[in-house]
Amino acid sequence: MPECGHNAKHLGFPFCNPESRTQAFGELTEKMTNRMALWKARNLLRAVKMVLIKNVAQALPVYPMSSFILLKKICHKLDAIVRRFWWKTELAENSNHFIALKSWSAICTPKSKGGLGFPKFADINRALFSKIF
């Protein structure tokens, strides 16, 4: 069986425990940003955005989240990317300004309590990683 190198990857993520987790999982935020940029070009309804966020955006990092504990900084970046996609309506890519009509923590509350049920990435990471042990 051949020996894998120090920088070996599986499904696009480090096979072994990476030296710099910020650098290793920076690709994850880039992948999420690129995917959202494809959708941002279209004027989508909120219902369509909700389906895209729940079924695609939150599914992208499932493998690395189930294998590694991601830094809070990475989880916050992923939340920020999704939050910006949810609230931003104009096509101006350079503008980071948007009007949030409700706080993100209120949106992330369960549907039974009046939210939309978007889980935060730190909670997803904790739940997936705890299934290993």
Residue, then its C-alpha position, 0 to 999 in steps of 0.5 A: m500500500p503506497e504511503c500518502g504524503h503529508n499534504a494528502k487530501h480526501l474529498g478536497f480536505p486534509f486526510c490527516n490533522p492539518e498543521s494550519r487549520t485556518q489555511a486548510f479550511g480556507e478552501l471550504t469558505e472559498k468553495m461556499t463563497n463561489r457556490m453562493a456567487l453562482w446563486k447571487a446572480r439570479n433574483l431568487l425568492r426567499a423560499v428558493k433561498m431557504v431551500l438552497i441554504k438548507n439543502v446545499a450550503q449547509a451540506l457542503p461542509v458536512y464531511p470536514m465537520s464530521s471529521f474535524i473540529l473547525l475553528k470558531k472563526i471558520c464557522h463564523k465566516l460560513d455563517a456570515i456567507v450564508r447570512r449575506f446571501w439570505w439578506k442581500t438583494e442587490l447584485a453589487e458584488n463589492s458592497n458588503h452592506f445589507i439591511a437585516l430585518k431580523s437578527w441572525s440568531a432569531i432566524c436560526t431559532p427552530k421553526s416551532k419557536g418562530g425562526l426559520g430553523f437554520p442551524k449555525f455551523a458551530d452547532i452542526n460541527r459539534a453535533l457531527f463531530s460528537k457522533i464519532f466518539 
